[in-house]
Amino acid sequence: MYTFRDYYHNEVNLSFNDHPFSKKPKHVWVICRHKDKWLLTKHKERGLEFPGGR
């Protein structure tokens, strides 16, 4: 498990283990790479970003 602060100083916990968090998470963040390309979404205010949500 890795813990760090994001751009807005929110604490972020990152893990590659199977089910390390709550079964009902408040937020998710997806990092997807396929054939050497990253999957990004375009937010109308923030611009390009990795997909996520609640």
C-alpha positions as CSV (number, residue, x, y, z in Angstrom):
1,M,0.0,0.0,0.0
2,Y,1.3,3.4,-1.0
3,T,0.0,6.6,0.6
4,F,0.6,10.1,-0.8
5,R,-1.1,13.5,-1.2
6,D,-2.6,14.6,-4.5
7,Y,-2.5,18.1,-6.1
8,Y,-5.3,19.3,-3.7
9,H,-3.5,17.8,-0.6
10,N,-6.0,15.0,-0.3
11,E,-4.6,11.7,1.1
12,V,-4.6,9.0,-1.5
13,N,-4.0,5.3,-0.8
14,L,-2.8,3.2,-3.8
15,S,-2.7,-0.6,-3.7
16,F,-2.3,-3.4,-6.3
17,N,-3.6,-6.0,-3.9
18,D,-6.9,-7.8,-4.3
19,H,-9.7,-6.0,-2.3
20,P,-7.5,-4.0,0.1
21,F,-10.2,-1.3,0.7
22,S,-13.8,-1.0,1.8
23,K,-16.5,-2.9,-0.1
24,K,-18.3,0.5,-0.5
25,P,-15.6,3.0,-1.5
26,K,-16.4,6.7,-1.6
27,H,-14.3,7.3,-4.7
28,V,-12.5,5.3,-7.4
29,W,-9.7,6.2,-9.8
30,V,-8.9,4.1,-12.9
31,I,-5.5,4.0,-14.6
32,C,-5.8,2.1,-17.9
33,R,-3.1,1.5,-20.5
34,H,-3.7,-0.5,-23.7
35,K,-1.2,-0.9,-26.6
36,D,1.1,1.8,-25.1
37,K,-1.7,4.4,-24.9
38,W,-3.4,5.8,-21.7
39,L,-7.1,6.0,-21.3
40,L,-8.1,9.6,-20.4
41,T,-11.4,11.5,-20.2
42,K,-11.9,15.1,-21.0
43,H,-13.5,17.1,-18.2
44,K,-15.0,20.4,-19.3
45,E,-13.3,22.4,-16.5
46,R,-10.2,20.3,-15.6
47,G,-9.2,19.1,-19.0
48,L,-7.7,15.7,-19.6
49,E,-7.6,13.3,-16.6
50,F,-7.8,9.6,-15.6
51,P,-11.4,8.4,-15.2
52,G,-12.8,8.1,-11.8
53,G,-16.0,8.7,-9.8
54,R,-18.2,7.7,-6.9
